[in-house]
Amino acid sequence: MKRWILCLLLCFGLPLFAAPLAVDLVGAYPNQLHLNWEAVSGCDYYDIYVDGKPVQRVRQTSVVLGSNEKPLESHRQYEVIVAARKTGNIDIAAAKQSYSTTGWEGRYRWINLTDKDNKGKCKELDLLVTYTEPYYTIQGMFDRPYTLFPLLSDDRLNEPIPFEGESEQQKAYRANAEVFNTTNFTPSVWSVTSMEIGMDRYTVEVKTKVGALSFKTRSVYTFVLSPKGEKELHFETKGDGMASWGLFTSPNPGENGVFVCKFIHEPRQLTQ
């Protein structure tokens, strides 16, 4: 009962009889907020609330909100309360402040560090990420930018698209397929069977026909923060049937087939 009353007080304001507590934003990232504060004399622990919900109890004078596994939402403002307490949930000091996460937009690049490059077709990957609420657009920088996600709009799911053609979607599919196709087979028709937009992960499934054969590939773009706090875009693609052995994967040591694209600069600095 007492815990419930304290939570209620935190939702509508700072704890009663608590002294002000200065909390500093050390770092704002697309999926994390890093905060710290001065130690409070007599305090046994600090309770952290995000948007009125209790999320952590810590004994140190810092906290990281969010992670790659449980990310905060990018471009989002969060209300954070830090309550310094003695054992028994006795309030000593508290602070309530709003902080905003940043975004994943920018340019990302993967460099092939080996001599395995799919006959010269995959020496590097160059991806441009832009943001228009509510999701990110991912473009591949080939002879010119082509949109890879979303490849098609939702109303065109399962629509058969000829491999040859001059539409933007056909050109984008061909440019991307050329990089990862390790076979000599040329697709005849393809279609996007599903697209998923998560908080930090975008997935597209494509069905491709080669003559009488058909197979599916599933490509995943995942935004992560490196241990050094650097933005990365991880790309991986897997397939069934012929695609299971005909797709080029990252040959770089330590990447386990995933293309780890490193952030290189912000969109305003981009040049083709």
C-alpha positions in Angstrom: 0.0 0.0 0.0 2.8 2.4 0.9 4.6 1.6 -2.3 1.5 2.3 -4.3 1.0 5.7 -2.6 4.6 6.6 -3.4 4.2 5.7 -7.0 1.1 7.8 -7.2 2.9 10.8 -5.7 5.7 10.4 -8.2 3.2 10.4 -11.1 1.9 13.8 -10.1 5.0 15.4 -8.7 8.1 15.0 -6.6 8.0 13.1 -3.3 6.7 15.2 -0.4 9.3 16.6 1.9 12.2 15.7 -0.5 15.0 18.1 -1.2 15.8 19.0 -4.8 18.3 16.7 -6.5 20.4 17.9 -9.5 20.5 15.2 -12.3 22.7 15.7 -15.3 22.2 14.2 -18.8 25.6 12.7 -19.6 24.6 11.3 -23.0 21.5 11.1 -25.2 21.4 8.3 -27.8 18.7 6.9 -30.1 18.0 4.0 -27.7 19.5 5.1 -24.4 19.8 8.0 -21.9 22.8 8.2 -19.6 22.2 10.2 -16.3 24.3 10.9 -13.2 23.9 13.0 -10.0 25.8 13.9 -6.9 25.7 11.4 -4.0 23.0 12.2 -1.4 24.2 11.9 2.2 22.3 9.2 4.2 20.8 7.7 1.0 20.7 3.9 0.8 19.4 3.7 -2.8 17.9 5.6 -5.7 14.7 4.7 -7.4 14.3 5.5 -11.1 10.9 6.1 -12.7 10.3 6.6 -16.4 7.0 8.1 -17.5 5.6 7.3 -14.1 6.7 3.7 -14.0 9.4 2.3 -11.7 12.2 0.9 -13.8 15.3 0.5 -11.7 16.7 0.7 -8.2 20.4 1.5 -8.0 23.0 2.3 -5.3 25.4 4.1 -7.5 25.0 7.7 -8.6 24.4 7.0 -12.3 22.0 5.1 -14.5 21.6 4.0 -18.1 18.1 3.9 -19.3 17.5 1.6 -22.3 19.8 -0.9 -24.1 20.2 -2.7 -27.4 18.1 -5.5 -26.0 15.4 -3.2 -24.4 15.7 0.0 -26.4 14.1 3.3 -25.7 12.3 4.8 -28.7 14.3 7.2 -30.8 13.1 10.9 -31.2 11.0 10.5 -28.0 10.8 12.6 -24.9 10.8 10.7 -21.6 9.9 12.1 -18.1 12.4 10.7 -15.6 12.2 10.9 -11.8 15.2 10.0 -9.6 14.3 9.6 -5.9 17.0 9.3 -3.3 15.7 7.2 -0.4 16.6 5.6 2.9 15.7 2.0 3.7 11.9 1.9 4.1 11.3 4.2 1.1 11.9 7.3 3.1 12.5 10.2 0.7 15.5 12.4 1.1 15.8 14.1 -2.3 14.3 13.9 -5.7 14.4 15.3 -9.2 11.9 15.2 -12.1 13.1 16.2 -15.6 12.3 15.4 -19.2 15.0 14.1 -21.6 14.8 13.3 -25.3 16.5 10.5 -27.2 18.3 11.3 -30.5 17.9 9.5 -33.9 19.5 6.9 -36.1 19.6 9.0 -39.3 22.9 9.3 -41.0 25.3 7.5 -43.3 26.6 4.0 -42.5 29.3 2.0 -44.3 30.6 -1.6 -44.2 34.1 -2.2 -45.6 35.2 -5.7 -46.8 38.4 -6.5 -45.0 39.0 -9.7 -46.9 39.6 -10.8 -50.5 36.3 -12.6 -50.6 34.1 -10.1 -52.3 31.6 -12.0 -54.5 33.7 -11.5 -57.7 34.3 -7.9 -56.9 30.6 -7.1 -56.4 30.7 -6.6 -52.6 33.8 -4.6 -51.5 31.6 -2.3 -49.4 28.1 -1.4 -48.4 27.0 2.2 -48.2 23.6 3.0 -46.6 21.8 6.3 -46.0 19.2 6.4 -43.3 16.7 9.3 -43.1 13.8 9.8 -40.8 10.3 10.9 -41.5 7.9 10.2 -38.7 7.0 7.5 -37.9 9.8 5.4 -39.4 13.2 5.4 -41.0 13.9 5.0 -44.7 17.0 3.1 -45.7 18.7 3.7 -49.1 21.5 1.9 -50.8 24.1 4.2 -52.4 24.9 2.5 -55.7 25.3 4.5 -58.9 22.7 6.7 -57.2 20.5 6.2 -54.1 17.9 3.5 -54.3 15.3 3.0 -51.5 15.8 -0.5 -50.0 13.3 -0.2 -47.1 10.5 0.2 -47.5 11.0 -1.4 -50.9 7.2 -1.3 -51.7 4.2 0.3 -50.0 1.9 -1.9 -47.9 -0.8 -2.0 -50.5 1.6 -3.7 -53.0 2.5 -6.7 -50.8 2.4 -10.0 -52.7 2.2 -8.2 -56.0 4.4 -10.0 -58.7 7.1 -7.6 -60.0 9.0 -8.5 -63.1 12.8 -8.5 -62.6 13.4 -6.4 -65.7 11.8 -2.9 -65.9 12.5 0.7 -65.3 10.5 1.5 -62.2 12.4 2.7 -59.1 11.5 -0.5 -57.2 12.8 -2.7 -60.0 16.0 -0.8 -60.3 16.5 -0.9 -56.5 15.8 -4.6 -56.4 18.3 -5.4 -59.2 21.0 -3.2 -57.8 20.7 -4.8 -54.4 20.3 -8.4 -55.7 23.5 -8.0 -57.8 25.6 -7.4 -54.7 24.4 -10.5 -52.8 23.6 -13.0 -55.6 26.5 -15.5 -55.8 24.9 -17.6 -58.5 24.6 -17.2 -62.2 20.8 -17.4 -62.1 18.7 -14.4 -63.0 15.3 -13.9 -61.3 12.2 -13.6 -63.4 9.7 -12.3 -60.9 9.8 -11.2 -57.3 7.3 -9.9 -54.7 7.5 -8.5 -51.2 5.5 -10.9 -48.9 5.9 -9.1 -45.6 7.4 -6.0 -44.0 7.9 -5.4 -40.2 8.8 -2.1 -38.6 10.0 -2.5 -35.0 11.4 0.1 -32.6 15.0 -0.6 -33.8 14.6 -3.5 -36.3 13.2 -3.5 -39.8 12.5 -6.7 -41.7 11.5 -7.5 -45.2 10.7 -10.9 -46.8 10.9 -11.3 -50.5 9.8 -14.2 -52.7 11.8 -14.7 -55.9 11.2 -16.9 -58.9 13.9 -18.3 -61.1 12.3 -20.2 -63.9 10.2 -22.9 -62.2 11.9 -22.5 -58.9 10.9 -20.1 -56.1 12.5 -19.2 -52.8 12.3 -16.6 -50.0 14.8 -14.3 -48.5 14.5 -12.5 -45.2 16.5 -9.3 -44.7 16.9 -7.6 -41.4 18.2 -4.1 -40.6 19.0 -3.6 -36.9 20.1 -0.4 -35.3 22.4 -0.8 -32.4 24.8 1.1 -30.2 28.3 -0.2 -29.9 30.0 -0.7 -26.5 31.8 2.6 -27.3 28.5 4.4 -27.8 28.8 4.6 -31.6 25.8 4.1 -33.9 25.8 1.0 -36.1 23.4 -0.5 -38.6 23.6 -4.3 -38.8 22.3 -5.9 -42.0 21.8 -9.7 -42.5 19.9 -11.7 -45.1 19.0 -15.4 -45.0 17.0 -17.6 -47.4 15.5 -20.9 -48.0 16.1 -23.4 -50.8 18.5 -22.1 -53.4 18.9 -18.8 -51.5 20.3 -20.7 -48.5 23.6 -21.3 -50.4 23.4 -18.6 -53.0 23.5 -15.5 -50.8 26.7 -13.6 -50.0 27.3 -12.9 -46.3 29.9 -10.9 -44.5 33.3 -12.5 -44.7 34.8 -10.2 -42.1 36.2 -12.0 -39.0 34.0 -11.7 -35.9 30.9 -10.6 -37.8 29.3 -14.1 -38.2 27.9 -13.3 -41.6 26.3 -10.0 -40.5 27.3 -6.8 -42.3 28.2 -4.4 -39.4 27.8 -0.9 -41.0 29.5 1.9 -39.0 28.1 5.3 -38.7 30.2 7.8 -40.6 28.4 11.2 -40.5 25.2 13.1 -40.1 22.7 13.6 -43.0 23.5 17.4 -43.4 27.1 16.5 -44.3 26.1 13.9 -47.0 27.5 14.1 -50.4 27.2 11.4 -53.0 
